[in-house]
Amino acid sequence: MKNTQSNQKLYQLFTAEALTEIGDVFYYVALITYASQLANSSLAISLVTTLEFIPPVFSIVIGPLADKLRNKTKVSMIVNIIQCVLYIINGLLFFKFQKWMLFSLCLIINFVSDTLGIITQEMEPIILKKLSPKISYEKKYGWVSAIAQSFSMGGKFLGGILLTLLNNHYIFMSFINAATFGCAAVALALIGNVIVQDEIHENEEDKKSSALEGVKFLKNNPKVRFIVILLSNINIVLAPILPIAYILLANKEIYTPVNYSMSVSLLTAIDSLASILGPTFGLRLFKDKKALINSVMVGSIFSLTFCLSIFARNIYVLMLTLFLASFFIGATIPLLFGGIIKNVPETKIGSVNGVIDTLLAITPPLSTFVFSSSVQYVSAFINILILSIFSGLIILIIIRNRKNLF
């Protein structure tokens, strides 16, 4: 009976995750669409997309704050209620303001909500660990990851349809987003209390330096530090490859039997599908004590294969290697985070997770910008060669440091 109740609480967490994800995606689609109808729409769209990337950068500061808050589910519930109220206010603004003034206020509210949401994001790992302890953290993380990917992908499609059916009445999308946060708050309330006891600080200096607690922990823990570096490097390699492939497709340097937009849609769909299937089913392929090292090796090899497949200049080869790389990396990520959770004290999980989230917020966009923009000056294939060499070096580093993955 206790296991049944514990699993039910886990499903309630999944429900909260799904609701907030789809609400955010719906509102993002609405905000982008509204921005496209403004004068100087290119600036408006740029502001929306840029501000979406900024809140996760604050994770390194918010993570330690999340560690200090003892009742994780209660705080997460309060954050969701505040976000619900923010989007109700956002909807009411449509009755008073118009055009750029309305857009600016909506943008500010969305930014504040996304930044508050980082608090919930940094608490989720410890909540996930505490609920249904008999289920491995890796499996639970895989499920959450698959849910987030599924609702993000489905939300973009459904959001466009819903906006069309509502005749572009953006006020309703704001209230729908408010409702999703309200329902998520109810789901978190049903979970009950997830409390983490504070550690006793040795001295006042520890309290003062807590803002950098995650960085300090990584500095003193080579095993966790290696996993974090590995996560960042995998993202550095994989992030720019698809954008470069899109450029090559536009320049007709990769064979494809369909038009450009269809080719891009196919690759995007395959990447999203594999990213959902990997955490859901790929974990079953890696078991026992060697699961982490085996998954990392297989994922890295297929990442290198994906890089090299660009040289085939054939979309069929690209689709196959993309699916395999995304699938096995999707299976590897939960195992990497599982390795982190096993080696980090509960009272420092938010701090360490904050450092990771900040790195993952910065490195993929930066890598994509550097490699995709440089194709104006250097051949795209030279960039792919550089990424392939980097990917090969990651494999060698993994082999040399494999003791950190057991």
Contacts in CASP RR format, 6 or more apart in sequence:
PFRMAT RR
TARGET T0000
AUTHOR 0000-0000-0000
METHOD contacts of the structure
MODEL  1
MKNTQSNQKLYQLFTAEALTEIGDVFYYVALITYASQLANSSLAISLVTT
LEFIPPVFSIVIGPLADKLRNKTKVSMIVNIIQCVLYIINGLLFFKFQKW
MLFSLCLIINFVSDTLGIITQEMEPIILKKLSPKISYEKKYGWVSAIAQS
FSMGGKFLGGILLTLLNNHYIFMSFINAATFGCAAVALALIGNVIVQDEI
HENEEDKKSSALEGVKFLKNNPKVRFIVILLSNINIVLAPILPIAYILLA
NKEIYTPVNYSMSVSLLTAIDSLASILGPTFGLRLFKDKKALINSVMVGS
IFSLTFCLSIFARNIYVLMLTLFLASFFIGATIPLLFGGIIKNVPETKIG
SVNGVIDTLLAITPPLSTFVFSSSVQYVSAFINILILSIFSGLIILIIIR
NRKNLF
3 132 0 8 1.000
3 134 0 8 1.000
6 131 0 8 1.000
6 132 0 8 1.000
6 133 0 8 1.000
6 134 0 8 1.000
7 132 0 8 1.000
7 135 0 8 1.000
9 131 0 8 1.000
9 132 0 8 1.000
9 190 0 8 1.000
9 191 0 8 1.000
9 192 0 8 1.000
10 131 0 8 1.000
10 132 0 8 1.000
10 135 0 8 1.000
10 140 0 8 1.000
12 187 0 8 1.000
12 188 0 8 1.000
12 190 0 8 1.000
12 191 0 8 1.000
13 124 0 8 1.000
13 127 0 8 1.000
13 128 0 8 1.000
13 131 0 8 1.000
13 144 0 8 1.000
13 187 0 8 1.000
13 188 0 8 1.000
13 191 0 8 1.000
14 143 0 8 1.000
14 144 0 8 1.000
14 147 0 8 1.000
15 183 0 8 1.000
15 184 0 8 1.000
15 187 0 8 1.000
16 76 0 8 1.000
16 80 0 8 1.000
16 184 0 8 1.000
16 185 0 8 1.000
16 187 0 8 1.000
16 188 0 8 1.000
17 124 0 8 1.000
17 144 0 8 1.000
17 147 0 8 1.000
17 148 0 8 1.000
17 184 0 8 1.000
18 147 0 8 1.000
18 151 0 8 1.000
19 180 0 8 1.000
19 181 0 8 1.000
19 182 0 8 1.000
19 183 0 8 1.000
19 184 0 8 1.000
19 187 0 8 1.000
20 80 0 8 1.000
20 120 0 8 1.000
20 180 0 8 1.000
20 181 0 8 1.000
20 184 0 8 1.000
21 147 0 8 1.000
21 148 0 8 1.000
21 151 0 8 1.000
21 152 0 8 1.000
22 151 0 8 1.000
22 152 0 8 1.000
22 154 0 8 1.000
22 155 0 8 1.000
22 158 0 8 1.000
22 180 0 8 1.000
23 155 0 8 1.000
23 176 0 8 1.000
23 177 0 8 1.000
23 180 0 8 1.000
23 181 0 8 1.000
24 114 0 8 1.000
24 177 0 8 1.000
25 151 0 8 1.000
25 152 0 8 1.000
25 154 0 8 1.000
25 155 0 8 1.000
25 156 0 8 1.000
25 159 0 8 1.000
26 155 0 8 1.000
26 158 0 8 1.000
26 159 0 8 1.000
26 162 0 8 1.000
26 173 0 8 1.000
26 176 0 8 1.000
26 177 0 8 1.000
26 180 0 8 1.000
27 87 0 8 1.000
27 110 0 8 1.000
27 173 0 8 1.000
27 174 0 8 1.000
27 176 0 8 1.000
27 177 0 8 1.000
28 48 0 8 1.000
28 52 0 8 1.000
29 155 0 8 1.000
29 156 0 8 1.000
29 159 0 8 1.000
29 160 0 8 1.000
29 163 0 8 1.000
29 173 0 8 1.000
30 159 0 8 1.000
30 163 0 8 1.000
30 170 0 8 1.000
30 173 0 8 1.000
30 174 0 8 1.000
31 48 0 8 1.000
31 106 0 8 1.000
31 107 0 8 1.000
31 110 0 8 1.000
32 45 0 8 1.000
32 48 0 8 1.000
32 49 0 8 1.000
33 160 0 8 1.000
33 163 0 8 1.000
33 168 0 8 1.000
33 170 0 8 1.000
34 103 0 8 1.000
34 106 0 8 1.000
34 170 0 8 1.000
35 41 0 8 1.000
35 44 0 8 1.000
35 45 0 8 1.000
35 47 0 8 1.000
35 48 0 8 1.000
35 103 0 8 1.000
36 44 0 8 1.000
36 45 0 8 1.000
38 44 0 8 1.000
38 99 0 8 1.000
38 100 0 8 1.000
38 103 0 8 1.000
39 99 0 8 1.000
39 100 0 8 1.000
44 100 0 8 1.000
44 103 0 8 1.000
47 107 0 8 1.000
48 107 0 8 1.000
51 107 0 8 1.000
51 110 0 8 1.000
51 111 0 8 1.000
51 114 0 8 1.000
52 114 0 8 1.000
53 361 0 8 1.000
53 365 0 8 1.000
54 111 0 8 1.000
55 111 0 8 1.000
55 114 0 8 1.000
55 115 0 8 1.000
55 117 0 8 1.000
55 118 0 8 1.000
56 118 0 8 1.000
56 121 0 8 1.000
56 357 0 8 1.000
56 358 0 8 1.000
56 360 0 8 1.000
56 361 0 8 1.000
57 358 0 8 1.000
57 361 0 8 1.000
57 362 0 8 1.000
58 115 0 8 1.000
58 118 0 8 1.000
58 358 0 8 1.000
59 118 0 8 1.000
59 121 0 8 1.000
59 122 0 8 1.000
59 353 0 8 1.000
59 354 0 8 1.000
59 355 0 8 1.000
59 356 0 8 1.000
59 357 0 8 1.000
59 358 0 8 1.000
59 361 0 8 1.000
60 214 0 8 1.000
60 215 0 8 1.000
60 354 0 8 1.000
60 355 0 8 1.000
60 357 0 8 1.000
60 358 0 8 1.000
61 211 0 8 1.000
62 115 0 8 1.000
62 118 0 8 1.000
62 119 0 8 1.000
62 122 0 8 1.000
62 354 0 8 1.000
63 118 0 8 1.000
63 122 0 8 1.000
63 350 0 8 1.000
63 351 0 8 1.000
63 353 0 8 1.000
63 354 0 8 1.000
64 210 0 8 1.000
64 211 0 8 1.000
64 212 0 8 1.000
64 213 0 8 1.000
64 214 0 8 1.000
64 350 0 8 1.000
64 351 0 8 1.000
65 119 0 8 1.000
65 122 0 8 1.000
66 72 0 8 1.000
66 75 0 8 1.000
66 119 0 8 1.000
66 122 0 8 1.000
66 123 0 8 1.000
66 350 0 8 1.000
67 196 0 8 1.000
67 210 0 8 1.000
67 213 0 8 1.000
67 347 0 8 1.000
67 348 0 8 1.000
67 349 0 8 1.000
67 350 0 8 1.000
67 351 0 8 1.000
68 198 0 8 1.000
68 210 0 8 1.000
69 75 0 8 1.000
69 119 0 8 1.000
69 123 0 8 1.000
70 195 0 8 1.000
70 196 0 8 1.000
70 197 0 8 1.000
70 198 0 8 1.000
71 193 0 8 1.000
71 194 0 8 1.000
71 195 0 8 1.000
72 123 0 8 1.000
72 126 0 8 1.000
72 127 0 8 1.000
72 130 0 8 1.000
72 194 0 8 1.000
72 195 0 8 1.000
72 196 0 8 1.000
73 127 0 8 1.000
73 188 0 8 1.000
73 189 0 8 1.000
73 191 0 8 1.000
73 192 0 8 1.000
73 193 0 8 1.000
73 194 0 8 1.000
74 192 0 8 1.000
74 193 0 8 1.000
75 119 0 8 1.000
75 120 0 8 1.000
75 123 0 8 1.000
76 119 0 8 1.000
76 120 0 8 1.000
76 123 0 8 1.000
76 124 0 8 1.000
76 127 0 8 1.000
76 188 0 8 1.000
77 185 0 8 1.000
77 188 0 8 1.000
77 189 0 8 1.000
78 185 0 8 1.000
79 116 0 8 1.000
79 117 0 8 1.000
79 119 0 8 1.000
79 120 0 8 1.000
80 120 0 8 1.000
80 181 0 8 1.000
80 182 0 8 1.000
80 184 0 8 1.000
80 185 0 8 1.000
80 188 0 8 1.000
81 181 0 8 1.000
81 182 0 8 1.000
81 185 0 8 1.000
82 116 0 8 1.000
83 113 0 8 1.000
83 116 0 8 1.000
83 117 0 8 1.000
83 178 0 8 1.000
83 181 0 8 1.000
84 178 0 8 1.000
84 179 0 8 1.000
84 181 0 8 1.000
84 182 0 8 1.000
84 185 0 8 1.000
85 178 0 8 1.000
86 109 0 8 1.000
86 112 0 8 1.000
86 113 0 8 1.000
86 178 0 8 1.000
87 109 0 8 1.000
87 113 0 8 1.000
87 174 0 8 1.000
87 175 0 8 1.000
87 177 0 8 1.000
87 178 0 8 1.000
87 181 0 8 1.000
88 174 0 8 1.000
88 175 0 8 1.000
88 178 0 8 1.000
89 109 0 8 1.000
90 105 0 8 1.000
90 106 0 8 1.000
90 109 0 8 1.000
90 110 0 8 1.000
90 174 0 8 1.000
90 177 0 8 1.000
90 178 0 8 1.000
91 171 0 8 1.000
91 174 0 8 1.000
91 175 0 8 1.000
91 178 0 8 1.000
93 102 0 8 1.000
93 105 0 8 1.000
93 106 0 8 1.000
93 109 0 8 1.000
94 102 0 8 1.000
94 170 0 8 1.000
94 171 0 8 1.000
94 174 0 8 1.000
95 171 0 8 1.000
97 105 0 8 1.000
106 174 0 8 1.000
118 357 0 8 1.000
121 357 0 8 1.000
122 350 0 8 1.000
122 353 0 8 1.000
122 354 0 8 1.000
122 357 0 8 1.000
123 350 0 8 1.000
124 144 0 8 1.000
125 141 0 8 1.000
125 337 0 8 1.000
125 341 0 8 1.000
125 349 0 8 1.000
125 350 0 8 1.000
125 353 0 8 1.000
126 194 0 8 1.000
126 196 0 8 1.000
126 346 0 8 1.000
126 349 0 8 1.000
126 350 0 8 1.000
127 191 0 8 1.000
127 194 0 8 1.000
128 137 0 8 1.000
128 140 0 8 1.000
128 141 0 8 1.000
128 144 0 8 1.000
129 137 0 8 1.000
129 341 0 8 1.000
129 346 0 8 1.000
129 349 0 8 1.000
130 194 0 8 1.000
131 140 0 8 1.000
131 191 0 8 1.000
131 194 0 8 1.000
132 140 0 8 1.000
137 334 0 8 1.000
137 337 0 8 1.000
137 338 0 8 1.000
137 341 0 8 1.000
137 342 0 8 1.000
138 283 0 8 1.000
138 291 0 8 1.000
138 334 0 8 1.000
138 335 0 8 1.000
138 337 0 8 1.000
138 338 0 8 1.000
139 283 0 8 1.000
139 334 0 8 1.000
141 279 0 8 1.000
141 333 0 8 1.000
141 334 0 8 1.000
141 337 0 8 1.000
141 338 0 8 1.000
142 279 0 8 1.000
142 280 0 8 1.000
142 283 0 8 1.000
142 333 0 8 1.000
142 334 0 8 1.000
143 279 0 8 1.000
143 280 0 8 1.000
145 275 0 8 1.000
145 279 0 8 1.000
145 330 0 8 1.000
145 333 0 8 1.000
145 334 0 8 1.000
146 276 0 8 1.000
146 277 0 8 1.000
146 278 0 8 1.000
146 279 0 8 1.000
146 280 0 8 1.000
149 272 0 8 1.000
149 275 0 8 1.000
149 276 0 8 1.000
149 279 0 8 1.000
150 276 0 8 1.000
153 272 0 8 1.000
153 276 0 8 1.000
159 173 0 8 1.000
162 173 0 8 1.000
162 176 0 8 1.000
163 170 0 8 1.000
163 173 0 8 1.000
166 172 0 8 1.000
166 173 0 8 1.000
196 346 0 8 1.000
196 347 0 8 1.000
197 347 0 8 1.000
198 347 0 8 1.000
199 345 0 8 1.000
199 347 0 8 1.000
201 207 0 8 1.000
209 216 0 8 1.000
210 351 0 8 1.000
213 348 0 8 1.000
213 351 0 8 1.000
214 348 0 8 1.000
214 350 0 8 1.000
214 351 0 8 1.000
214 352 0 8 1.000
214 354 0 8 1.000
214 355 0 8 1.000
215 355 0 8 1.000
217 224 0 8 1.000
217 344 0 8 1.000
217 348 0 8 1.000
217 351 0 8 1.000
217 352 0 8 1.000
218 224 0 8 1.000
218 225 0 8 1.000
218 228 0 8 1.000
218 352 0 8 1.000
218 355 0 8 1.000
219 225 0 8 1.000
221 343 0 8 1.000
221 344 0 8 1.000
222 404 0 8 1.000
223 343 0 8 1.000
223 404 0 8 1.000
224 339 0 8 1.000
224 340 0 8 1.000
224 343 0 8 1.000
224 344 0 8 1.000
224 352 0 8 1.000
226 401 0 8 1.000
226 404 0 8 1.000
226 405 0 8 1.000
227 336 0 8 1.000
227 339 0 8 1.000
227 340 0 8 1.000
227 404 0 8 1.000
227 405 0 8 1.000
228 340 0 8 1.000
228 352 0 8 1.000
228 355 0 8 1.000
228 356 0 8 1.000
228 359 0 8 1.000
230 296 0 8 1.000
230 336 0 8 1.000
230 394 0 8 1.000
230 397 0 8 1.000
230 398 0 8 1.000
231 333 0 8 1.000
231 336 0 8 1.000
231 356 0 8 1.000
231 359 0 8 1.000
231 360 0 8 1.000
232 359 0 8 1.000
232 360 0 8 1.000
232 363 0 8 1.000
233 390 0 8 1.000
233 394 0 8 1.000
234 300 0 8 1.000
234 303 0 8 1.000
234 329 0 8 1.000
234 332 0 8 1.000
234 394 0 8 1.000
235 360 0 8 1.000
235 363 0 8 1.000
235 364 0 8 1.000
235 367 0 8 1.000
236 363 0 8 1.000
236 364 0 8 1.000
236 367 0 8 1.000
236 390 0 8 1.000
237 303 0 8 1.000
237 307 0 8 1.000
237 367 0 8 1.000
237 387 0 8 1.000
237 390 0 8 1.000
237 391 0 8 1.000
237 394 0 8 1.000
238 303 0 8 1.000
238 306 0 8 1.000
238 325 0 8 1.000
238 329 0 8 1.000
238 364 0 8 1.000
239 363 0 8 1.000
239 364 0 8 1.000
239 365 0 8 1.000
239 367 0 8 1.000
239 368 0 8 1.000
240 367 0 8 1.000
240 368 0 8 1.000
240 370 0 8 1.000
240 371 0 8 1.000
240 372 0 8 1.000
240 383 0 8 1.000
240 387 0 8 1.000
241 306 0 8 1.000
241 307 0 8 1.000
241 310 0 8 1.000
241 384 0 8 1.000
241 387 0 8 1.000
242 267 0 8 1.000
242 268 0 8 1.000
242 271 0 8 1.000
242 322 0 8 1.000
243 368 0 8 1.000
243 371 0 8 1.000
243 372 0 8 1.000
244 310 0 8 1.000
244 371 0 8 1.000
244 372 0 8 1.000
244 375 0 8 1.000
244 380 0 8 1.000
244 383 0 8 1.000
244 384 0 8 1.000
245 254 0 8 1.000
245 267 0 8 1.000
245 310 0 8 1.000
245 318 0 8 1.000
246 264 0 8 1.000
246 267 0 8 1.000
247 372 0 8 1.000
247 375 0 8 1.000
247 380 0 8 1.000
248 254 0 8 1.000
248 310 0 8 1.000
248 313 0 8 1.000
248 380 0 8 1.000
249 256 0 8 1.000
249 260 0 8 1.000
249 263 0 8 1.000
249 264 0 8 1.000
249 315 0 8 1.000
250 260 0 8 1.000
253 313 0 8 1.000
253 380 0 8 1.000
254 310 0 8 1.000
254 313 0 8 1.000
254 314 0 8 1.000
254 315 0 8 1.000
254 318 0 8 1.000
255 313 0 8 1.000
255 314 0 8 1.000
255 315 0 8 1.000
256 263 0 8 1.000
256 315 0 8 1.000
257 315 0 8 1.000
258 266 0 8 1.000
263 315 0 8 1.000
266 315 0 8 1.000
266 319 0 8 1.000
267 315 0 8 1.000
267 318 0 8 1.000
267 319 0 8 1.000
267 322 0 8 1.000
270 319 0 8 1.000
270 322 0 8 1.000
270 323 0 8 1.000
270 326 0 8 1.000
271 322 0 8 1.000
271 323 0 8 1.000
271 326 0 8 1.000
273 323 0 8 1.000
274 322 0 8 1.000
274 323 0 8 1.000
274 324 0 8 1.000
274 325 0 8 1.000
274 326 0 8 1.000
274 327 0 8 1.000
274 330 0 8 1.000
275 326 0 8 1.000
275 327 0 8 1.000
275 330 0 8 1.000
277 327 0 8 1.000
278 326 0 8 1.000
278 327 0 8 1.000
278 328 0 8 1.000
278 330 0 8 1.000
278 331 0 8 1.000
279 330 0 8 1.000
279 331 0 8 1.000
279 333 0 8 1.000
279 334 0 8 1.000
281 331 0 8 1.000
282 327 0 8 1.000
282 328 0 8 1.000
282 330 0 8 1.000
282 331 0 8 1.000
283 331 0 8 1.000
283 334 0 8 1.000
283 335 0 8 1.000
285 295 0 8 1.000
285 331 0 8 1.000
286 292 0 8 1.000
286 294 0 8 1.000
286 295 0 8 1.000
286 298 0 8 1.000
286 331 0 8 1.000
286 335 0 8 1.000
289 406 0 8 1.000
290 406 0 8 1.000
291 335 0 8 1.000
292 335 0 8 1.000
292 336 0 8 1.000
292 339 0 8 1.000
292 405 0 8 1.000
292 406 0 8 1.000
293 398 0 8 1.000
293 402 0 8 1.000
293 405 0 8 1.000
293 406 0 8 1.000
295 328 0 8 1.000
295 331 0 8 1.000
295 332 0 8 1.000
295 335 0 8 1.000
296 332 0 8 1.000
296 335 0 8 1.000
296 336 0 8 1.000
296 398 0 8 1.000
296 405 0 8 1.000
297 395 0 8 1.000
297 398 0 8 1.000
297 399 0 8 1.000
298 328 0 8 1.000
298 332 0 8 1.000
299 325 0 8 1.000
299 328 0 8 1.000
299 329 0 8 1.000
299 331 0 8 1.000
299 332 0 8 1.000
300 391 0 8 1.000
300 392 0 8 1.000
300 394 0 8 1.000
300 395 0 8 1.000
300 398 0 8 1.000
301 395 0 8 1.000
302 321 0 8 1.000
302 324 0 8 1.000
302 325 0 8 1.000
302 327 0 8 1.000
302 328 0 8 1.000
302 329 0 8 1.000
303 325 0 8 1.000
303 329 0 8 1.000
303 391 0 8 1.000
303 394 0 8 1.000
304 388 0 8 1.000
304 391 0 8 1.000
304 392 0 8 1.000
304 395 0 8 1.000
305 321 0 8 1.000
305 324 0 8 1.000
305 325 0 8 1.000
306 318 0 8 1.000
306 321 0 8 1.000
306 322 0 8 1.000
306 324 0 8 1.000
306 325 0 8 1.000
307 384 0 8 1.000
307 387 0 8 1.000
307 388 0 8 1.000
307 391 0 8 1.000
308 321 0 8 1.000
308 388 0 8 1.000
309 317 0 8 1.000
309 318 0 8 1.000
309 320 0 8 1.000
309 321 0 8 1.000
309 322 0 8 1.000
310 318 0 8 1.000
310 380 0 8 1.000
310 381 0 8 1.000
310 384 0 8 1.000
311 381 0 8 1.000
311 384 0 8 1.000
312 318 0 8 1.000
340 352 0 8 1.000
340 353 0 8 1.000
340 356 0 8 1.000
341 349 0 8 1.000
344 352 0 8 1.000
371 383 0 8 1.000
371 386 0 8 1.000
371 387 0 8 1.000
374 383 0 8 1.000
375 383 0 8 1.000
398 405 0 8 1.000
END
